[in-house]
Amino acid sequence: MVRSDPYTPGESYRECTSCHSRIDASPPGGACPECGGTLRNLAVPRE
């Protein structure tokens, strides 16, 4: 039996690595509007 994950994100959320604010950032890249820090994609596992 094969199972699939039914989760499909509707929006692309990013988190600032400096101030940890979260924003909806559909276009990838850019800087945090709060502090200018680097944004990372929350959909990517952090191991």
C-alpha positions as CSV (number, residue, x, y, z in Angstrom):
1,M,0.0,0.0,0.0
2,V,1.4,3.4,-1.0
3,R,0.5,6.4,1.0
4,S,0.9,9.9,-0.2
5,D,0.9,13.2,1.8
6,P,-2.3,15.1,1.0
7,Y,-0.7,18.4,2.3
8,T,-0.2,21.0,-0.4
9,P,0.8,24.4,0.8
10,G,-1.4,27.2,-0.6
11,E,1.1,30.0,0.3
12,S,4.9,30.1,0.5
13,Y,5.9,31.3,4.0
14,R,9.4,32.5,4.7
15,E,11.1,33.2,8.1
16,C,13.8,35.8,8.8
17,T,17.0,34.2,10.1
18,S,17.7,37.4,12.1
19,C,14.4,38.6,13.7
20,H,12.3,35.4,13.1
21,S,9.4,37.3,11.7
22,R,7.3,35.2,9.2
23,I,5.9,36.6,6.0
24,D,4.0,35.4,2.9
25,A,6.8,35.6,0.3
26,S,5.5,34.2,-3.0
27,P,8.4,35.3,-5.1
28,P,11.5,33.5,-3.7
29,G,14.5,35.5,-2.4
30,G,14.5,39.0,-1.1
31,A,15.1,40.5,2.3
32,C,13.0,40.7,5.5
33,P,10.9,43.9,5.4
34,E,11.3,44.3,9.2
35,C,15.1,44.2,9.5
36,G,16.6,43.4,6.1
37,G,17.8,39.9,7.2
38,T,17.9,36.8,5.0
39,L,14.6,34.9,4.5
40,R,14.4,31.1,4.5
41,N,11.7,28.9,3.2
42,L,9.7,27.2,6.0
43,A,8.6,24.3,3.7
44,V,12.2,23.0,3.6
45,P,13.0,20.6,6.5
46,R,15.6,22.0,9.0
47,E,17.8,19.2,10.1
